Amino acid sequence: MKKMVWLMVSSLIVLSLVMAACGPAATPTTPATPTTPTVPTTPTAPTEEKAQQEAVVPVSEAPKYGGTINLILSADITNWDNNAANSIVPGVVQTMYDQLLGPDWAKGPAGTNIVNLPGHVERWEGYSPELAESFKLGEFGTWVFQIRRGIKYGLNPKLEASRLVGGREFTADDVVFNVDRQLTSPTSALNRSTYVGLRSSLAGGKPATVEKTGPWEVTIKTPTDPWVAFFWVTFGSSGQMFTAPEVVKKYGDHNNWRNLVGPGPFMVDDYIPGSQVILIKNPSYWAKNPVGSGKGDSLPYLDTARFLIIPDVSTRLAAIRTGKADWVMDLTWEDSQDLRKTAPKLKYSDYYGVALSVSLKIEDEKLPFKDIRVRQALMMATDFEIIKTHFYRGEASIGDWPTSKKYDWLYIPMEQLPERVQALYKYNPDKAKQLLKEAGYPNGFKTRMIVQSISSNIDMASVLKDMWAKVGIDLVIEPKELGTYTSISVNRTWEETLMTGGGAGTRLMQILSLGGVRGPAIPWKDPVIEAANAKIQGNVIWNMPAAEQAYRELIPYIKEHASTIPMPVPHAYVFWQPWVKNYRGELPQMSFRLPLKHVWIDQEQKKSMGY
């Protein structure tokens, strides 16, 4: 289907070129070197009073206890312990754990609406203590936590590891054990993270240290990189799963699902590989509902959460359409359009899907990409509007790199950027040819692109091949299987260009750590970027307005630098049944767990709808 669409796209490009030839060509000026960042307009953060006025009205019905929610996983679980395996644990595992700090549900759409939890926007003001009862910031990079008393590990009598722990109280020693395990294990998620590990080694030390400084007090120091350490250690993004030390000491790890014992709202009860995972509520869970008609209720409301493992897309769609499933995410814009027509009673929310981009090998003196004029020519040779309207049928956003529109206090709209930056996003093959000529490539050049061997990525590469050919660039596409592609990407061993896929510009963790900005392409020795990064890292959390302003000042430079050619970001969708209450599209992403402890099922509504 996409090949047919692209034939239409090619015809439109030819037509646009003919029309452009009939009138004067646009000639925006572009400097040979990005200019020093200027200070853009600073967005005004919402005040508490304004947020209260604009708050989403909580559900009027009183929450009801009991019932089972059926959720869909698109792939089987291959890893239950981020310290012992080689991949990130999925959201189903994170659902069973709490962190020292977590997103404040009362500040999301269920309460004051300060924090956009459905968009997983992790605004610093939106965090509150979780396993920690309170915390204070000491000298720069130092956190002091008072661990909450009375938290109990879940006790599932049918599992040996759970019986070993016996539902005992969670302690400060447990925090120290788990954080230290994350810091010292060479296979932990933190130490496998490319840019975290690289930045830590460059700084000459660990990203964090942890020690017990009182009976219920834990001090974590993050001297080399406070923001990244916050997400990966303090907040536990993807990796910090607080489990009972005695389980790890006896079994070596908890990569066997039977060994998962945590103090979270749910406990694992059963797992059938390739079929389903069943979680049951932890009856001794400590947290209460902080807001709404159920304020003060003990959480969770649900008795059971059943995760159905359904790799086939058509089967997933059928399950949610027929009511056999209550929730599904990771649906493409194509699938969502069909589902909205065939099941109009379903609720849904969109978010950013996989953002493709092209990383250029700019540090190699022998390659054309060393010259900024070549990189900017590639931007102008790319028709972003055509890709958005025809490749993605309008379901995509342009310019959401390095920052997404969802981060409205950091994002700079295109019209507020300097004209020279705006010009890079306007299709202008004549100007692209002029820049190539000025750079010494009047007839263009031949280059190779490494692409992961999946149809969507190859299709996008084919689109670029056709577009770039119009300015004399002969693009050779080299598909690679996942293992080979991952090795090339992580080790930076591609020779010329690399098509990457990810959530670039949509994760605050990546933004303020410059992980999303650098990606695999931007060199670490760029003086402008390093100066901005030093200012950001010298202020994060302790002086967030200064850190955020330093980042905003850098955005025009990053875009003008053009070391990455960012494709429009396609939309993805999450759907859920109308009887799933107190849910508004929150996603189980890296630093936000699916909020099952707040969700409840309206059994009467479900029955009245014939299910």
C-alpha positions, 0 to 999 in steps of 0.5 A: 500500500505504501508503495502505491502511496509513494507513487502518488507522492512522486507524481506530486513532487514532479508537479510541484517542481514544474510549478516551481519552475514557472515562478521565481525560486525562493532563495533563503540565506543560510550561514556557513556556520550555525550562529551563537544561540539567541534567547527565544521567548520563554513560555510561561509556566501554568500557575497553580491557580490557573491549573485549578481553573482548567482542571479536568473534572474528576469522574462523578461516579464513586469508584468500585472495587473488584473485577479484572482488566484485560490488557494487550501486550504486543510481544512476549516478556523476555526479561523480568530483571533489568540487572540480570538481562540484556533488555529493558523490562516492559511496562507489565513488570514496572506495574508491580513496583513503586519508586522513591518518587513518582508522578503525582496523580493529584497533579494530573488530569484527575486533579489540578491538571498541571502535569500532562500524564497522558502525554507522559510529560515529566515536568519536575513540579509533577513528582511527589514522594512514593516509597520515600515519605519525604525528601530534601535537596542538599548540596548540588547533586545530593538527595536525602530521602526519608523512607516511608514506614509501614510499607509491606512487600506483597505476599503471594502464598503460592510462590516460594520467593514470596513466602521467603520474604513473608510480607515483611516491612520495606526498609532503608536497607532495601533501598540501599541494596537495590540502588547499589545493585543498579550502580554496580551490576555491569548488566544493569539498565543504567550501565547498559545505557549508551550515553549514561555510561559514556558520560559517566566514564567521561566524568571519571566516576560513578553516576551516583553513590548511595548510603544509609544515613539514618534508621529510615534515611538514605542519601544518594549523591549524583555528582557527575550528572544529576538529571540522568541520575535522577531518572535512572536512579532516584526515579528508577526509569526502566531499571530501578525495581525495588525487590527484596534482597533475600530473594536476590541473595538466594536465587541470584536474580529475579529474572524468573517471574516466580522470584518477583517480590516487590512492595507495589500495588500488584503481585505476579500470580501466573505466567504462560509464555506466549499467552498471558501474564496474570497479576493480582492485587497486593492487599497490604499495599500502602497507598491511598487515592489522593483525589476525586470522588474516591479520595482516601480509598485504599488502592488498588481497585482492581482484583486482577490485571490480565495481560494478553500476549497477542503479536498479531495486529489484526487479532489485537484489533479484533480483541479490543473491537469485540470487548475481549480486551479492555486496553491496547496501545502501540496502534499505528495511525493506519490501524487507529483510523480503521478502529475509530470507524468500526468501534466508535464507542471506544475511547482513545488518545494519541501520542508520538510514535516511532520518530525516524531520522537520519544521522550523518557522519559529520566527524569524518573529514573525508565525507561531504557531511563535515560541511554544514552546507551539505547537511543543510542542503539535505534538509532543503532537499527533503519535502517534509510536508509531502512526507507528512501528508502522503506518507503518514496521511496527515497523522504526523508532526513536523519540527518536533525535534529535538523537543516535542510540542507536548513539552510546551514550556520548552518547545519553540514553535517554528514561526518563532525560530530564526528565518534561516532555521525555518528555511531548512524545513521548506522544500527548496531543491534549487537552494539545495543545489546551490549549497551543494555547489558552494560546498564543492559538489556541483553534481552531487555525490553518492552515499550509503545509508544503513537501515534496519530491515523492516518495511516502514524504515525501508519505505522511508529510505526509498522516499528520501532516495527519490527526493534527494536524487532531484538534487544529484544525491545518489542514495544507496540503501543498505538494509540490516537485520536487527542484531547487525543494525543494533551493533552498528548503531550502538558502536557508531560504526556506520560509515556514512549515514544511518536511519534511526528510529526512536522517540527523539525529542519526546522524552524529557530525560533525553532532552535535558541530558541532551541524549535526544539531541546528541543521538548517535550523530552529534559529536561530544566536542562541539563547544557550543553544545558542551557549554550549554550542557554544562549550564544545564547540568549545573542547574537541573532540579536545583535551579530548573528555570535556569536549566530549561532556559539554557536548553531553549537557547540551544534549540535554534543552534541544534536545528541549524547545525543539521547533523540529524535530518528529522522526519515528521513524527507519526502519531500512535494511539492507545484505545480503551473500553468506556467501562475502564474508569479513571483512565485518560490515556496514560502510557507505560513508558520508561519513566511512567508506569501504567496507572492500574492502581487508580483504574476501576471497572464499571461492571454495570456499564459493561453489562449494559453494553452487552459484554 
